[in-house]
Amino acid sequence: MLNSVLSGLGILNSSPEMLALFVGFGLVVGILFGFFGMGGSFLVTPALLMLDYEPSVAVGSGMAFVFGTAVIATLKHRDLGQVDYKLGIIMITGTTIGIEVGRASVYYLQSLGLAGGVISVVYVVLLGGVGAMVTRDALKGEGGGVDHEAADPDKDLSEYEIPDIAKTIQQTVRIPPMVTLRGDVRVSAWVITAVAFATGVLSGFLGVGGGFIRMPAMMYAIGVPVPVAVGTDLFEIVFSGGLGSYLYGQGGGVNLGIVVPLLFGSALGARIGSAATAVVESDGIKIYFGGMLLVGSIAVGVGEVGSYIGSPILETVGLGLVLGAAVLVAAAIIYTTIAALRTTRKQQATVAD
């Protein structure tokens, strides 16, 4: 009975080696997601492309994976009161349209035989750009990604300072209707819709949640406090990821033989990553995170060149770099966590003596 169910889901159609690979990659992605709040989920699609999956399957399966991880994380942030449902619902409208535009673009480019190359180029630009910014900010001591301390649930939302660029947008764009969000933020609904549409196109085209773009956009374009941006982004991804997964699934673009083992691994990894945030100072690790994005950018470029010139060696090198960079950062998190716990225990033992 169990075998027939698994076979129907397409899980038993994968080789044991591929299942182990997807579980392991999901574990790594989960660790990164749990630790940084935005992780390696955007590495899933390029990795699948390098494994020679159809672009629609790579994007659709990546989006289904993002949907699953977002459901788990959203429940946690809802309990902390960090979800602005008004903001989320407005964003869902713009995101829904954006996802359909992105999805239609993928199928159109696929019909021309250009989807894989175009998606890879966009990934190179995005991963390289975001990676460079995260690394630069981390080296300057300004952090990178979402600061765990900045998202302190015990901190009053009114204490968060609105970025200057967000203040300028709020004062300049006064097109009705105006809405008041959590943290006493008042902004035009059209600004929210524009942000949602742009990140929706990104989600539909690349198969990512868009969090590594949407969260900064919420903070710097809309002026939303950090914890609300994190929680609302995840809430919105539940809907955008679910919609995208459904639309791609209708066209056969979701392979559960990929998604299920990825989710299985990431469920465990997210717990490890979340637990690590309690004992590890994340500033140093963020440099590695930015480096991982830069290496990922190079890896996708190498893999695409290998595919273009028909070089299996370059394609393998590209895949190895993508997986290796993610594994290296996840290993650094685990190692630093263990070292921090050992130091704490030694200090406690010294005090006891």
C-alpha positions in Angstrom: 0.0 0.0 0.0 2.8 2.4 1.0 4.8 1.5 -2.0 1.9 2.2 -4.3 1.3 5.7 -2.7 5.0 6.6 -3.0 5.1 5.4 -6.5 2.1 7.4 -7.4 3.8 10.5 -6.0 6.8 9.8 -8.2 9.1 9.2 -5.2 10.1 5.6 -6.0 10.8 6.6 -9.6 14.0 8.3 -8.3 17.2 6.3 -7.8 18.4 5.9 -4.2 21.4 8.1 -5.0 19.1 10.9 -6.2 16.8 10.6 -3.2 19.9 10.8 -0.9 21.1 13.8 -2.8 17.8 15.6 -2.5 17.4 14.8 1.2 21.0 16.0 1.9 20.6 19.2 -0.1 17.2 19.8 1.6 19.0 19.4 5.0 21.6 22.0 4.0 19.0 24.4 2.6 17.0 24.0 5.8 20.0 24.9 8.0 20.6 28.0 6.0 16.9 29.0 6.0 16.6 28.4 9.8 19.8 30.4 10.6 19.6 33.3 8.2 15.8 33.7 7.7 16.6 33.5 4.0 18.6 30.6 2.9 19.6 28.4 -0.1 16.1 27.8 -1.5 17.1 30.0 -4.4 19.9 27.5 -5.2 17.4 24.7 -5.8 16.3 25.7 -9.2 19.8 26.2 -10.7 20.9 22.9 -9.2 18.0 21.1 -10.9 18.8 22.9 -14.2 22.4 21.5 -13.9 20.9 18.1 -13.3 19.3 18.4 -16.7 15.7 18.8 -15.6 13.3 20.7 -17.9 13.3 24.5 -16.9 9.5 24.3 -16.1 10.2 21.3 -13.8 13.1 23.0 -12.1 11.2 26.2 -11.5 7.9 24.5 -10.5 9.6 22.0 -8.1 11.7 24.8 -6.6 8.5 26.8 -6.0 6.7 23.8 -4.4 9.7 23.4 -2.1 9.6 27.1 -1.1 5.9 26.8 -0.4 6.5 23.9 2.0 9.2 25.6 3.9 7.2 28.8 4.2 4.2 27.1 5.7 6.4 25.8 8.6 8.1 29.1 9.2 5.0 31.2 9.0 3.3 29.3 11.8 6.3 30.3 14.1 6.1 34.0 13.2 2.3 34.0 13.6 2.7 32.9 17.2 5.2 35.8 17.7 2.7 38.3 16.3 5.0 39.3 13.5 2.5 38.9 10.6 0.7 41.9 9.2 -2.3 40.3 7.5 -3.5 43.6 5.8 -0.1 44.1 4.2 0.1 40.4 3.2 -3.4 40.4 1.6 -2.6 43.5 -0.5 0.7 42.0 -1.6 -1.0 38.7 -2.6 -2.9 40.6 -5.3 0.1 42.1 -7.0 2.1 38.9 -6.5 -0.6 36.7 -8.1 -0.4 38.8 -11.3 3.4 38.8 -11.2 3.6 35.0 -10.8 1.4 34.4 -13.9 3.6 36.8 -15.9 6.7 35.1 -14.8 5.3 31.6 -15.4 4.1 32.5 -18.9 7.5 33.9 -19.6 9.1 30.6 -18.6 6.9 28.5 -20.9 7.3 30.9 -23.8 11.1 30.9 -23.5 11.0 27.1 -23.1 9.1 26.8 -26.4 11.9 28.8 -28.0 14.6 26.6 -26.3 15.9 29.6 -24.4 14.5 29.2 -20.9 17.4 27.4 -19.3 19.9 29.9 -20.6 17.9 33.0 -19.7 17.0 31.8 -16.2 20.6 30.9 -15.6 21.8 34.4 -16.6 19.2 36.1 -14.3 20.4 33.8 -11.5 24.0 34.8 -12.1 23.1 38.5 -11.9 20.9 38.2 -8.9 23.1 35.9 -6.8 26.2 37.9 -7.7 24.5 41.2 -6.9 22.9 40.2 -3.6 26.1 38.2 -2.6 28.3 41.2 -3.2 26.0 43.5 -1.1 25.8 41.0 1.8 29.5 40.4 1.8 30.3 44.2 1.6 27.9 45.0 4.5 29.2 42.1 6.6 32.9 43.2 6.1 31.9 46.7 7.0 30.3 45.4 10.2 26.8 46.4 9.1 25.6 42.8 9.0 24.0 41.1 6.0 20.6 39.5 5.5 18.2 39.7 8.5 19.8 40.4 11.8 18.5 38.0 14.5 18.8 40.7 17.2 17.0 43.2 14.9 14.0 40.9 14.8 13.8 40.6 18.6 10.1 39.7 19.3 10.3 41.6 22.7 11.2 44.9 21.0 8.3 47.3 20.4 7.6 47.9 16.8 7.6 51.7 17.2 11.3 51.5 18.2 12.4 50.5 14.7 13.7 53.4 12.7 12.3 53.8 9.2 15.0 54.0 6.5 15.3 57.4 4.8 14.5 56.1 1.4 11.2 54.6 2.8 10.3 58.0 4.4 10.9 59.7 1.0 8.7 57.2 -0.8 5.9 57.6 1.8 6.0 61.4 1.6 6.3 61.4 -2.3 3.8 58.7 -3.4 0.5 59.7 -1.8 -1.8 58.1 -4.3 -5.0 56.9 -2.6 -5.9 54.5 -1.1 -3.5 55.1 1.8 -3.2 52.2 4.3 -1.8 52.1 7.9 0.4 49.1 8.7 1.7 47.6 11.9 4.3 49.9 13.4 2.3 53.0 12.5 3.5 52.9 8.9 1.3 54.8 6.5 1.9 54.2 2.8 0.1 54.1 -0.6 -1.4 50.7 -1.5 0.1 51.2 -5.0 3.6 51.1 -3.6 2.8 47.8 -1.9 1.3 46.5 -5.1 4.3 47.5 -7.2 6.7 45.7 -4.8 4.5 42.7 -4.8 4.2 42.6 -8.6 8.0 42.8 -9.2 8.8 40.1 -6.7 5.9 38.0 -8.0 7.4 38.1 -11.5 10.7 37.0 -9.9 9.0 34.1 -8.0 7.2 32.9 -11.1 10.2 33.1 -13.4 12.9 31.7 -11.1 10.9 29.4 -8.8 12.0 31.2 -5.6 10.1 32.7 -2.7 11.6 36.0 -3.5 12.4 36.7 0.1 16.0 37.7 -0.5 14.5 40.6 -2.6 11.1 41.1 -1.0 12.2 41.5 2.6 14.7 44.4 1.7 12.0 45.9 -0.5 9.4 45.8 2.4 11.9 47.5 4.7 13.4 50.1 2.3 10.5 50.8 -0.1 7.5 50.4 2.3 9.2 51.1 5.6 8.0 48.0 7.4 9.8 47.0 10.7 12.2 44.1 10.4 10.2 41.4 12.3 7.0 42.3 10.4 8.8 42.2 7.1 10.1 38.7 7.9 6.8 37.3 9.2 4.6 38.9 6.5 7.0 37.9 3.7 6.7 34.2 4.8 2.9 34.6 5.1 2.8 36.0 1.5 5.1 33.2 0.2 2.6 30.6 1.5 0.1 32.0 -1.0 2.4 32.9 -3.8 4.3 29.6 -3.5 1.0 27.6 -3.3 -0.4 29.4 -6.3 2.8 29.0 -8.3 3.1 25.3 -7.4 -0.5 24.8 -8.5 -0.1 26.6 -11.8 3.1 24.7 -12.6 1.6 21.5 -11.4 -1.2 21.9 -13.9 1.4 21.8 -16.6 3.3 18.9 -15.1 6.0 21.2 -13.8 6.1 19.9 -10.2 8.0 16.6 -9.6 7.1 15.4 -6.1 10.0 12.9 -6.3 12.2 16.0 -6.0 10.1 18.1 -3.6 9.2 15.5 -0.9 12.8 14.4 -0.1 13.9 18.1 -0.2 11.2 19.0 2.3 12.1 16.0 4.5 15.7 17.1 4.7 14.8 20.8 5.2 12.4 20.1 8.0 15.3 18.8 10.1 17.7 21.3 8.9 15.5 24.3 9.8 15.4 23.1 13.4 19.2 22.9 13.5 19.6 26.3 11.9 17.0 27.9 14.2 18.6 26.4 17.3 22.0 27.6 16.2 20.8 31.3 16.2 20.5 31.1 20.0 24.3 30.3 20.6 26.1 31.7 17.5 27.0 35.3 16.7 25.9 35.5 13.1 28.0 38.4 11.9 31.0 36.3 11.0 29.0 33.6 9.3 27.2 36.2 7.2 30.5 36.8 5.3 30.4 33.1 4.4 26.8 33.5 3.4 27.6 36.3 1.0 30.5 34.3 -0.3 28.2 31.3 -0.9 26.0 33.5 -3.1 29.0 34.7 -5.1 30.2 31.2 -5.6 26.7 30.1 -6.5 26.7 32.9 -9.1 30.0 31.7 -10.6 28.8 28.1 -10.4 25.6 28.8 -12.4 27.7 30.6 -15.0 30.2 27.8 -15.3 27.4 25.2 -15.6 25.6 27.2 -18.3 28.8 27.6 -20.3 29.4 23.9 -20.0 25.8 23.2 -21.2 26.3 25.7 -24.1 29.5 24.1 -25.4 28.5 20.6 -24.5 31.1 20.0 -21.8 29.9 17.5 -19.1 33.0 18.4 -17.1 32.1 22.0 -16.7 28.5 21.1 -15.9 29.7 18.8 -13.2 32.1 21.5 -11.8 29.2 24.0 -11.8 26.9 21.6 -9.9 29.7 20.8 -7.5 30.3 24.5 -6.7 26.6 25.1 -6.1 26.3 22.2 -3.7 29.7 22.7 -2.2 29.2 26.3 -1.3 25.9 25.6 0.5 27.4 22.6 2.3 30.5 24.6 3.4 28.4 27.4 5.0 26.0 24.9 6.6 29.1 23.1 8.0 30.5 26.4 9.3 27.3 27.0 11.1 27.3 23.6 12.8 31.0 23.8 13.6 30.6 27.2 15.2 27.6 26.1 17.1 29.4 23.1 18.6 32.4 25.3 19.4 30.2 27.9 21.1 28.4 25.2 23.2 31.8 23.7 24.3 33.1 27.1 25.3 29.9 27.7 27.3 30.2 24.4 29.1 33.8 25.0 30.0 32.9 28.4 31.4 30.1 26.9 33.4 32.5 24.2 34.7 35.0 26.8 35.7 32.4 28.8 37.6 31.2 25.6 39.3 34.8 24.8 40.4 
